[in-house]
């Protein structure tokens, strides 16, 4: 993996991510779902904030989050360029490329979707709508992948949670989130290969 291949990977992920989001926005109403398998559903939701639907409170919370993401993507981009310049391992470059692509995919939603689409509430959204649902930097991130691997009621003998409805895995996410998760996973599980010691680096270069 080198810088050119990393850029190709980023472009491919961004293309798949945005095509899937645009399709969902223009073909699904908000909260509409299709069951593909018992453990996999296409469920259209919109995320106004961070992961797991968390939000930054206040009038400018959403704007602050979007601006923070823009600053972060610049840092990730520099990390990728600097790692390539230093001939870092292919695993590290691939992981950074995945994280960059995922972050950029969600940034596009946050920055532009508010001025491109109209509301998805009780209707399928129109692209390049005359009356968009938001403003620049105030778009909502589109999520659609749901994997309820187990859904049912917990045993009544369990303290506090007994008898309550439970879903595993509950979060709804998108291609961009998946890319970020894979990138972080590579850094965690292949940490030694991603960040080799100085002696190994010198051996690889020589």
N, C-alpha and C positions, 0 to 999 in steps of 0.2 A: 504494500500500500504506500503510495506517494501522494503528493499534494494534488496532482491532476486526477488521480483515481478517487481521492477524497471528495473533490469537487463534483465529480460525476455521481458519486454516491449521494451527496447532498441534493443535487438536482433531481435525481430519481425519486428520492424520498419526498421532497417537496411537491413534486408533480403528483405522486400517488395520494399524498395527504390532501392537497387542495382539490383534486378531482373528486375524491370521496366526499369531502365536506360540501363542495358546491352541489354535487348530486343529491346529497341528503337534504340540503337547504331548499332545493328547488323541486323535490319530489315527496318530502315528508312534512307533515305538520308537527309542531312541537309536541313531544311525548308520544308520538305515533311509533309503533314498534312492529317488527316482523320476527316471528320465531323461526330461525333457521334450523336449529336443533334444540333439544330440551335444555342444553347447557350453553347455547349461544343465541343471542338475539341482536338484531339491529334496532337500537332504541335511540331516537333523536332527542337529545337534551342540549341545552346551552349552558356554558359555564361562564359566569360573569367575573370570576376571580381566579384564585390559585387552584392548585391541585386539591382534589376531594371537595371542590365547591366552596372552599373557604374564601372569604372576602376581607378586604381591608376596609374598615368602617370609615364613614365620613364622606363629605361631598367630593373630595378629590382623591379618594382611595383608589378608584379604578384608574385614574390618570397616573397616579404615582406608580402603581403596579406596572402599567404599560411602559412608562419611561424607564423603570428599573430593568424591565426585560430588554429594552433597547440597549441600555448600557451593558447588561450582562452578555448580550450576543456579540457586542464588539470585543469584549474580553475573551469570549470563547473563540472567536475568529482569530484573534491574535495568538491565542494558545495553539490553535491548529497550525498557523503559519510558522510560528516559532519552533514548534515540534518538528515540522517538516524540514525546516532549515537546519535543525540539529540532527537530522537523520534518525529520528525517534523510531521505535518499533512500529510495525504495521498495525498491531493490535491497538496501540495508543492512538495512532492517526485515525483508525477506523472508529474507535470509541468516541473520539472528539467530533468526528464528522457526523456520527449518529446524533450526538447531543446537540450539535449546532443545527442540524436539519430539523430536529424536533422542536427546539426552541424557536427557530425561525418560522416554522409552520404555524405555531400558536400565536406568534407575534403578528403574522399577517392577519389572522382573525381579529386580534385585539385592536390593531391599528385601522384596518380598512373595512371590515365587514359591516360596521355600523353605518357607513355611508354608501355601501354597495347594495345591501339587501333591505327589504322591508320586513315587517314582523312575520314570524312564523306561527303566531298564536291563532289557532283555528283556521289556518290557511297555509298553503305552500308559498314560500317566499319567492319574490321576483328579483332576479339579478339586475343590477343597475336601475333600481326602482326610483320613481319620481319622488316618493316620500319614504326615505330610508328610516329605519327604526332608531338610529343613534347618530353620533357625531364622530369625527376623526379621533382616534385613540380611545374610543369608548365602545368598541365592538365586543361581541360575545364569542367565546371559543366554542366551536361545534364538536360535540362528542357523539359517538354512535355505537361503539363496540361494547357489548355487555355479555359477560360470561358468568351467569348464575350457576356455578358448578353444583351447588346444593341449595335447595329451597324447601323449607318446611318448618315444622314447629319443634322446638327443643323439648326434651323430656321434662315432664312436670316436676321431677325430683330435683332438678337443678335449682340451687338457690338464686333468687332474684330473677334470672332469665328464664326459668322454667315455664313452659307452656307458651312462650312468646314466639312470634314468627321470626325466622332467621334466614338470611341469604348469604351464601359464600360463593362467589366473590361479588360484592355489591357495586363497586365503582364502575362508572361508564367512562370510556376513554376514546382516544382516536389514534390514527397512525403516528402522529407527531409524538404523542405520549409514549407509544410503544418504542419508537426510535430512541427516545431519551432513556427509557428503562433498559433497553438492550445495551446502550452505550455505558450507562452506569454499571450494569451487570458485568460487562467486559472488564471494566476497571477494577471491580471488586474480585472477580473470580480468577482473573489473569493478571493480578497486580504485579507479580514478579516479572512477567514478560513485558508488561506495559511500562514498568519503571525499573529497568534492569540496573544493577549496581554499576559503579564506575568501571570496575575491572571488566565486566561483561561488555559494556559499551565499547571500551578500547579494543577488546578482542574482536567484536563484530566489525569495527571500522578497519582494523588491520587485516 
